[in-house]
Amino acid sequence: MAIPTEPIGSIPRPKTLLDAVTDHAAGNLDDAGLAAAVDDAVADTIQALQAAGSPVVTDGEQGKPSFVSYPLQGITALAPDGAVIPFADGHTRTLPRLTAGPFRYGANAADYLTAARKHATVPVKQAVIAPSALSLIYPADGIDGYPREAFIADLVDAAEADIRTSLDAGADSVQLDFTEGRLSLKLDPSGGLLASFVALNNQVLDRFTAQERTRIGVHTCPGGDQDSAHSLDVDYADLLPHLFQLNAGRFYLQLASEPDPERVLSVVAQHSRDDQRVFVGVIDPIDPRVETPEEVRDRVLAAARHIPVDRLGTCDDCGFSPFADDVSTSREVAFAKVAARVQGTALAAQELGL
């Protein structure tokens, strides 16, 4: 038995794609030209991941404007002054604000998956945004004629469809990105916001069978954008007991960048369930230094002291470029880190006699 290892999602976009996006926005490139540039970037990304030995790949989110905003493409009932996400280095990201209902996704993850599978010779996983993140686009003062309850009902339906169509389209697994989980404890230390996020996400997850949920995972991290995080200072021990209440079969946990991973692992061991596989982060995308396979091996062996190996997997802490304009990490470094993760995980499996 090998230890499964998977990427989280995003890979830095090549300059050719970034230039094509700029040209398209300026009216100098038509839709077909942009689509061709995206497809080329997806093909190159998947080929590079496979060359690095990755047994499961993603499309690197090459065609997404960001990991969170892809469902909002083409929606006109949005204003630019929504919730603000502050990062430790002082920069911010601002979500749009919904101005009218009903709410529907403008793009679905299954479309990205179908395009990626044309280029892959190994299984493809699909990242989707958790409904809790999209719930933040609804304004605190409400929308006339479209109460929050109606919005949540529409959001739950759309999020279920985003996951289900991806599973039906052949995704090896579907990963909900839940980076707002740890951030919620910074915004509301009482835990009330986090509890509401967990309840909302479970409304969606509970629509799937137990067998389907073995292919559905949740990723959490303290955010990663332009070499900075938004909630690394929040104690993981405050998040994890709530995180494992999510009715998912897989959990992808940032760990390599954590200052005290052994303490975190002990909390994971205490609160994760026997039917939940835990993928521990063994690569820090923000650190410009490429980890050695031996470092990765040692991180896996440390995790194996707390988590049964038949429930253990490895991953990167976060995506390498969750927002399309983040070029703080090069593609070459990202693929080198992926190769180190794959090789180091294999070394750990050998050490464990698997």
C-alpha positions as CSV (number, residue, x, y, z in Angstrom):
1,M,0.0,0.0,0.0
2,A,1.4,3.4,-1.0
3,I,0.6,6.7,0.7
4,P,-1.6,8.8,-1.6
5,T,-0.3,12.2,-2.5
6,E,-2.2,15.0,-4.3
7,P,-1.8,18.6,-5.3
8,I,-4.2,21.2,-3.8
9,G,-5.0,23.1,-7.0
10,S,-3.5,26.2,-8.4
11,I,-0.2,26.5,-10.3
12,P,1.2,29.9,-11.3
13,R,0.0,30.9,-14.8
14,P,2.6,31.2,-17.6
15,K,3.3,34.7,-18.9
16,T,1.7,33.7,-22.2
17,L,-1.6,33.2,-20.5
18,L,-1.3,36.3,-18.3
19,D,-0.6,38.3,-21.4
20,A,-3.6,36.7,-23.2
21,V,-5.9,37.7,-20.3
22,T,-4.6,41.3,-20.4
23,D,-5.1,41.4,-24.2
24,H,-8.6,40.0,-23.9
25,A,-9.6,42.5,-21.3
26,A,-8.3,45.3,-23.5
27,G,-10.2,44.0,-26.5
28,N,-7.1,43.0,-28.4
29,L,-7.8,39.2,-28.3
30,D,-11.1,37.5,-29.0
31,D,-12.8,34.8,-26.9
32,A,-11.4,32.0,-29.1
33,G,-7.9,33.3,-28.7
34,L,-8.2,33.4,-24.9
35,A,-9.7,29.9,-24.8
36,A,-6.7,28.6,-26.8
37,A,-4.2,30.2,-24.5
38,V,-6.0,28.7,-21.5
39,D,-6.0,25.3,-23.1
40,D,-2.3,25.5,-23.9
41,A,-1.6,26.4,-20.3
42,V,-3.7,23.6,-18.9
43,A,-2.0,21.1,-21.2
44,D,1.4,22.3,-20.2
45,T,0.5,22.2,-16.5
46,I,-0.8,18.7,-16.6
47,Q,2.1,17.4,-18.6
48,A,4.5,19.0,-16.1
49,L,2.7,17.6,-13.1
50,Q,2.7,14.1,-14.7
51,A,6.5,14.5,-15.4
52,A,7.0,15.3,-11.7
53,G,5.4,11.9,-10.9
54,S,2.1,13.2,-9.5
55,P,-0.3,10.2,-9.5
56,V,-3.2,12.6,-9.4
57,V,-3.3,16.0,-11.2
58,T,-5.4,19.2,-11.4
59,D,-5.6,21.7,-14.2
60,G,-3.7,24.2,-12.0
61,E,-6.8,26.4,-12.1
62,Q,-5.3,28.0,-15.2
63,G,-8.6,29.2,-16.5
64,K,-10.0,30.5,-13.2
65,P,-9.7,34.2,-12.3
66,S,-9.3,33.0,-8.7
67,F,-10.1,29.9,-6.7
68,V,-13.1,31.7,-5.1
69,S,-14.6,33.8,-7.8
70,Y,-15.0,31.4,-10.8
71,P,-18.7,30.9,-10.1
72,L,-19.3,34.6,-10.4
73,Q,-18.1,35.0,-14.0
74,G,-20.7,36.6,-16.1
75,I,-23.0,37.6,-13.2
76,T,-24.0,41.3,-13.6
77,A,-25.7,41.8,-10.2
78,L,-22.4,42.4,-8.4
79,A,-20.8,45.5,-6.9
80,P,-17.0,45.6,-6.3
81,D,-17.2,46.7,-2.6
82,G,-17.8,43.5,-0.7
83,A,-16.0,41.8,2.1
84,V,-12.3,42.7,2.5
85,I,-9.8,40.0,3.3
86,P,-6.6,41.4,4.9
87,F,-3.3,39.6,4.7
88,A,-0.4,39.8,7.1
89,D,1.8,41.9,4.8
90,G,-0.8,44.6,4.5
91,H,-2.3,43.8,1.1
92,T,-6.0,42.9,0.8
93,R,-8.4,41.1,-1.5
94,T,-12.0,42.3,-1.9
95,L,-14.9,40.0,-2.7
96,P,-17.8,41.3,-4.8
97,R,-21.1,42.2,-3.2
98,L,-24.4,40.7,-4.5
99,T,-26.9,43.3,-5.4
100,A,-29.9,41.3,-6.6
101,G,-31.2,37.7,-6.8
102,P,-31.8,35.0,-7.7
103,F,-28.2,33.7,-7.3
104,R,-26.9,31.2,-9.9
105,Y,-23.4,30.1,-10.7
106,G,-22.0,31.7,-13.8
107,A,-19.5,28.9,-14.4
108,N,-19.3,25.4,-13.1
109,A,-16.2,23.4,-12.1
110,A,-17.2,20.4,-14.3
111,D,-16.4,22.5,-17.4
112,Y,-12.8,23.0,-16.1
113,L,-12.6,19.3,-15.3
114,T,-13.8,18.1,-18.8
115,A,-11.2,20.4,-20.4
116,A,-8.4,19.0,-18.2
117,R,-9.2,15.4,-18.6
118,K,-8.5,15.7,-22.4
119,H,-4.8,16.2,-21.5
120,A,-4.4,13.8,-18.6
121,T,-3.3,10.2,-18.5
122,V,-3.7,9.9,-14.7
123,P,-6.8,10.7,-12.5
124,V,-7.8,14.4,-12.2
125,K,-9.2,16.0,-9.1
126,Q,-11.3,19.0,-9.2
127,A,-11.2,22.0,-6.7
128,V,-14.4,23.8,-6.0
129,I,-15.1,26.8,-3.7
130,A,-16.9,26.0,-0.5
131,P,-20.4,27.5,-0.2
132,S,-19.4,29.2,3.0
133,A,-16.9,31.4,1.1
134,L,-19.6,32.5,-1.4
135,S,-22.0,33.2,1.4
136,L,-19.8,36.3,2.1
137,I,-21.0,38.0,-1.0
138,Y,-24.5,38.5,0.5
139,P,-24.6,42.0,2.1
140,A,-25.1,42.4,5.8
141,D,-28.0,44.8,5.3
142,G,-29.8,42.4,2.9
143,I,-31.3,42.8,-0.5
144,D,-34.8,44.1,-1.1
145,G,-37.0,41.3,-2.4
146,Y,-34.4,38.6,-1.9
147,P,-33.9,37.6,1.7
148,R,-30.8,35.9,3.0
149,E,-32.8,32.6,3.4
150,A,-33.7,32.6,-0.3
151,F,-30.0,33.3,-1.2
152,I,-28.8,30.4,1.0
153,A,-31.3,28.0,-0.5
154,D,-30.1,29.0,-4.0
155,L,-26.4,28.8,-2.9
156,V,-26.9,25.3,-1.5
157,D,-28.5,24.1,-4.7
158,A,-25.7,25.6,-6.8
159,A,-22.9,24.3,-4.7
160,E,-24.4,20.8,-4.7
161,A,-24.6,20.9,-8.5
162,D,-21.0,22.1,-8.8
163,I,-19.8,19.1,-6.8
164,R,-22.2,16.5,-8.3
165,T,-21.6,17.4,-11.9
166,S,-17.8,17.2,-11.3
167,L,-18.2,13.7,-9.8
168,D,-20.4,12.7,-12.7
169,A,-17.9,14.1,-15.2
170,G,-15.2,11.7,-13.9
171,A,-13.4,13.6,-11.1
172,D,-11.2,11.3,-9.1
173,S,-12.2,13.5,-6.1
174,V,-13.7,16.9,-5.5
175,Q,-12.0,19.3,-3.0
176,L,-13.9,22.1,-1.3
177,D,-11.6,25.0,-0.6
178,F,-12.4,26.2,2.9
179,T,-9.6,28.8,3.7
180,E,-12.2,31.0,5.3
181,G,-12.6,28.6,8.1
182,R,-9.5,29.7,10.0
183,L,-10.0,33.3,9.0
184,S,-13.5,33.2,10.5
185,L,-12.0,32.8,14.0
186,K,-10.0,35.9,13.4
187,L,-13.1,37.8,12.4
188,D,-15.2,36.2,15.2
189,P,-13.2,34.7,18.0
190,S,-16.4,33.4,19.7
191,G,-16.6,30.7,17.0
192,G,-20.1,31.6,16.0
193,L,-19.2,32.5,12.4
194,L,-17.2,29.2,12.1
195,A,-20.1,27.2,13.4
196,S,-22.4,28.8,10.8
197,F,-19.9,28.0,8.0
198,V,-19.7,24.3,9.1
199,A,-23.5,24.1,9.2
200,L,-23.8,25.6,5.8
201,N,-21.3,23.4,4.2
202,N,-22.9,20.3,5.8
203,Q,-26.2,21.3,4.3
204,V,-24.5,20.6,0.9
205,L,-22.4,17.6,2.0
206,D,-25.4,15.9,3.5
207,R,-27.1,15.7,0.1
208,F,-24.5,13.1,-0.9
209,T,-24.3,9.4,0.0
210,A,-21.7,8.1,2.3
211,Q,-20.0,6.4,-0.7
212,E,-20.0,9.7,-2.6
213,R,-18.5,11.5,0.3
214,T,-15.4,9.3,0.2
215,R,-14.6,11.2,-3.0
216,I,-15.3,14.6,-1.5
217,G,-12.7,16.5,0.6
218,V,-12.1,19.8,2.3
219,H,-9.0,21.8,2.2
220,T,-8.0,24.3,4.9
221,C,-5.1,26.7,5.2
222,P,-4.4,30.1,6.6
223,G,-4.6,31.6,3.2
224,G,-1.8,32.1,0.8
225,D,-1.4,35.0,-1.6
226,Q,1.6,37.0,-2.7
227,D,3.8,35.2,-0.2
228,S,1.6,36.2,2.7
229,A,-1.2,34.5,4.8
230,H,-4.3,35.9,6.4
231,S,-4.8,33.8,9.5
232,L,-1.6,31.9,10.4
233,D,-1.7,33.6,13.8
234,V,-5.0,31.8,14.6
235,D,-4.5,28.7,16.7
236,Y,-5.2,25.6,14.7
237,A,-6.5,23.9,17.8
238,D,-9.4,26.3,17.8
239,L,-10.3,25.3,14.2
240,L,-9.7,21.5,14.0
241,P,-12.4,20.2,16.3
242,H,-15.0,22.1,14.2
243,L,-13.4,21.2,10.9
244,F,-13.7,17.5,11.4
245,Q,-17.4,17.9,12.0
246,L,-17.7,18.4,8.3
247,N,-19.2,15.4,6.7
248,A,-16.5,14.8,4.2
249,G,-14.3,11.8,3.6
250,R,-11.0,13.6,2.9
251,F,-9.2,16.5,4.6
252,Y,-6.3,18.4,3.2
253,L,-4.5,20.2,6.0
254,Q,-1.8,22.9,5.8
255,L,1.0,21.7,8.1
256,A,4.5,22.4,6.6
257,S,4.3,26.1,7.4
258,E,2.9,25.5,10.9
259,P,5.3,26.5,13.7
260,D,4.4,23.4,15.9
261,P,3.3,20.6,13.6
262,E,3.5,17.9,16.3
263,R,1.0,19.8,18.4
264,V,-1.4,20.1,15.5
265,L,-1.0,16.4,14.6
266,S,-2.0,15.5,18.2
267,V,-5.2,17.5,17.8
268,V,-5.9,15.9,14.4
269,A,-5.5,12.5,16.0
270,Q,-7.9,13.4,18.7
271,H,-10.7,14.9,16.6
272,S,-10.6,13.2,13.1
273,R,-12.8,10.2,12.6
274,D,-11.9,6.7,11.4
275,D,-13.8,7.2,8.1
276,Q,-11.8,10.4,7.3
277,R,-8.5,10.3,5.4
278,V,-6.1,13.1,6.4
279,F,-3.7,14.5,3.8
280,V,-1.0,16.5,5.6
281,G,0.8,19.4,4.0
282,V,4.4,18.6,3.5
283,I,5.3,21.5,1.1
284,D,5.2,25.2,1.9
285,P,4.2,27.1,-1.3
286,I,5.2,30.4,0.3
287,D,8.8,29.3,1.1
288,P,10.9,30.0,-2.0
289,R,13.3,27.1,-1.0
290,V,12.5,23.8,-2.6
291,E,12.2,21.1,0.1
292,T,14.3,18.0,-0.2
293,P,12.7,14.6,-0.5
294,E,14.3,13.7,2.8
295,E,12.6,16.6,4.5
296,V,9.3,15.5,3.1
297,R,9.9,12.0,4.2
298,D,10.6,13.1,7.8
299,R,7.4,15.2,7.8
300,V,5.4,12.2,6.7
301,L,7.0,9.9,9.3
302,A,6.1,12.5,12.0
303,A,2.5,12.4,10.8
304,A,2.5,8.6,10.8
305,R,3.2,8.7,14.5
306,H,-0.2,10.3,15.1
307,I,-2.4,9.2,12.1
308,P,-2.8,5.5,11.1
309,V,-1.0,5.0,7.7
310,D,-4.2,3.6,6.1
311,R,-5.8,7.0,6.7
312,L,-2.8,9.1,5.8
313,G,-2.0,11.1,2.7
314,T,0.2,14.1,1.7
315,C,-0.4,17.3,-0.1
316,D,0.9,20.8,-0.5
317,D,-0.1,23.3,2.2
318,C,-2.0,25.5,-0.3
319,G,-2.3,26.2,-4.0
320,F,0.7,28.0,-5.4
321,S,-1.3,30.8,-7.0
322,P,-4.9,31.0,-5.8
323,F,-5.4,34.3,-7.5
324,A,-4.5,34.5,-11.2
325,D,-2.3,37.6,-10.9
326,D,-0.1,36.1,-8.1
327,V,3.3,35.4,-9.7
328,S,5.3,35.4,-6.4
329,T,6.2,31.8,-7.1
330,S,7.5,30.6,-10.4
331,R,6.1,27.6,-12.3
332,E,9.5,26.0,-12.1
333,V,9.7,26.2,-8.4
334,A,6.1,24.9,-8.0
335,F,6.8,21.8,-10.1
336,A,10.1,21.2,-8.3
337,K,8.2,21.3,-5.0
338,V,5.6,18.9,-6.4
339,A,8.4,16.5,-7.4
340,A,9.9,16.7,-3.9
341,R,6.5,15.9,-2.4
342,V,6.0,12.8,-4.6
343,Q,9.6,11.5,-4.0
344,G,9.5,12.2,-0.3
345,T,6.2,10.5,0.2
346,A,7.5,7.5,-1.6
347,L,10.6,7.4,0.7
348,A,8.3,7.5,3.7
349,A,6.2,4.7,2.4
350,Q,9.4,2.6,2.0
351,E,10.5,3.5,5.5
352,L,7.1,2.3,6.8
353,G,7.3,-0.9,4.9
354,L,4.4,-0.1,2.6
